[in-house]
Amino acid sequence: MIDDLRKIKSFFEEGQRVSLFRNYMNDEKQYETSVIACDNEKVFLSLIYDSDGDVLPIEDGGAVGLLLINKSGIWGAEVPVLGVFEGTENDGILVSLPEVLNKVQRREYVRLDFAFPLEFQIIYRNAVFKKFKLKCYNMSANGIAVMTVSNIEISEKYEYKVVFEYKGIKVDNHVKPIYIHEVNLENSAPFYVMGCKFLDLSIANTDKIYAMINAELVKARKKGVM
């Protein structure tokens, strides 16, 4: 079984070719499709066609078999069909992620609280427009949330970066702010938490963050906290 996260995820990258088995009216043929998009729960595949170029029907609410082959090896699974779209702006077949991959995806995004200083930059026209000395609120291998007393503007006209060095992890990377909301706690002044997705984090730093989070989880379990 392939259990390396990056190898497993590589099977669901955009453009990855997929062999699909319909499980439809005793049809045992395999059909070529490809990944259009993938998120943490679903995969969107291109439609399949017969030899005359006509779209082949797939049972909505049924299941299909997938077989994917790339340089990492072979991956196969039967998955439920969530919807089939034809004659729309976005035609395709929407299926659930294989359950084992879903579990791996969730494992990657485990998020823990870390409190260390960092620099948050707003970039406008390739130049640093504003700098903030902030603190990490929590972090995963996929993103970071920061604490701020300012309601920082989230806008498509800006780019954003975080810069920090913590436990051997050196980050100077672009991020995409996803949300910012106010937090009100008793006996403390209100503050904002801004959640950001890492855009260009290196594999080395991803592995370091993932290892650090795992180490913290092990410590917590030994102490009976989790």
N, C-alpha and C positions, 0 to 999 in steps of 0.2 A: 504493500500500500504506500502511495506517495503521501508523506505527512509534512513535507516542508511547505510552509505557508506561501512563499513566493512562487514555488512550482505549481501549487494547486491554483493560486489566483491567475497564473499565466494562462490557464486553459480558458479563462473567461474574459480575456482582453478583447477590446474592440477589433473586429476583423478576423478573429479566430474561426477557422473552418470547423464545422460540426457535422457529423453524420447523424441523421435523425431517423428513428424507426417509429412509424405512425401508430402501431397497435390498432389499426383501423380496418375492419372488414377482411381480416386474415391477410392483410398486405404485409409480406415479410421483407420487402425491399428496403434499402437504406437510401435516404435522400440527402443531398448536400445543402446545408444552410450555413449561416455564419452569425457570430455575435454582433448585434448592433449596439447594445448598451447593457450594462450590468451594474446593479447597486448591491446593497448588503442583503437583499432578500430575493430579488428577481433577476431573470435574464430575459432580454428581448432579442429574439432571433428573426432572421429574414424568412419570408414565406418560402414554401417549397413548391416545385413545379413538376409537371409530367413532361414527357418527351415532346409534346406539342406546344409546350410553353404555357399551359393552363395551370392555374393555382390549384393545388391539391387540398381537399378538405381535411381538417383536423377536428376531432371532437372537442368542443369547448367544455371544460370540466372533466375531461378524461385524463390520459397520461400519454407521454411519449418517452421513448428511449433515446438517450444521447450517447454518442461515442466521440471523444475528442482525442486527437493525437498531435503532439508537438515534440520539441526537443527534450522536454522533461519526461516524456513517457506517454502512457495511455490512461485516460480517465473515462469511466462510463457510469451511467446512472439512469434510473427511471424517475421522471419528475412529473408532477401534475401540471396540466395546462390551465392557466388562469384566464386566458382570453386570446382570441384570434381576430386580427384587424385587417380588413381588406377594403380597398376603395376609399381609404382615408389618407390624410397627409402623412401619417406614420404607420404604414402597413407592417405587420409582423406577427410573431407568435410570442406571447408572454407566458413564461413558465417560472415556477418557483426554483430557487437554488436547491441543489441537492442538500439534504439535511446535514451531512457531514461537513460540507463546505460552509453552510450557514453557521455551524458551531465554530469553525475555525475563524470565520469573519468576526463573530462576536468576541472571540478570545483576543483578536488583534486589537480591538477597540476598548479593552479594559482601561479604565481611567482612574488614576489615583491622585490624591491631594499631595502637592509638593509646594513648599513656600520658599522660593528663592528669588533674588532680584533679577530683573531683566530690563532690557531697553526695547521699547516699542516705537517703531518709526512709521510715520506717514510719508509716503513718497508721491510727489506730484511732478509730472514731466521729467522723470528720471533723476530727480533731485530730492534730497530729504527736506520735507516741508515742516514737519514737527517731530520732536522727540519727547518721549515720556519715560520716566524712571518708574517702572511698575513692578508688580510681584506676581509670580506664577500662582494660580489658584488650583488648577489640576492639569494633568497631562496624560496623553496616551501616545502610542506610536503613530497615530493618525493626526493628532491636533493638540492644541494647548488652549487653556482658558486663563485669562489674566484679570487681575483686580485693578480697578482704577477708580479714582474719585471723580473723574470727568466722564461725561456722557459723550464718548468719542463718536464722531460721525462715521457711519458706514456708507461709502459711496463708490460707485463704479469708476468715478473719475480719479480715484486715488489707488495707489498700491500700498501694501503694508508689509512690514518685516518685524521679526523678533530676533533679538541678539542676546545670547547668554552663554555662559560656561558653567556647567554644573556636573560634578562627579564624572569628569572625563568626557562629557558630552559638550562639544562646541557647536553652537548653532548660530548661523547668520543667514536666515532664510525668509523668503517670502511666505506670507500666510494669507488666507482668505477669511475675513471675518464673516461668521455665519449668523451671530446674534449678539445683542448686548441688552442686558436687563438689570434693573435696580434690585439690590438686596437690602432688606431692612431687618436688622437683628436687634434684640434687646441689649441695652447697655453699650451700644456702639453706634457710631455715625453711619449713615447709609453709604453704600458704595455700589459700583457697577461691576458686573462680570461680563467680559467679552469672550465668546467662544470662537476660536479660529481653527481652520484646517491648514496643516502644513501643505505647501504646494510643491516644494522641490527638495524635500529632506532626503539626504543620501541613505543608501541601504545600510551603511555602517552606523549612522546615527539612529536609524530606525531599529536596528538590532540592539544597540546599546540601551535605548529607551525601553524596548520590550524586555531586555534582560533585567534592567533596574526595577521595572514594575513587578516582574516575576519574583525578584529577590525580596521586595517589600511585602508581597503577598505571602511568601513563605514565612517571613518573620511574623507577620500578623497571625497566621494560622498557628504557629508554634506558641504564640502568646494567648491563643484562644480568642483573639479579636474577631476572626472570620471563620 
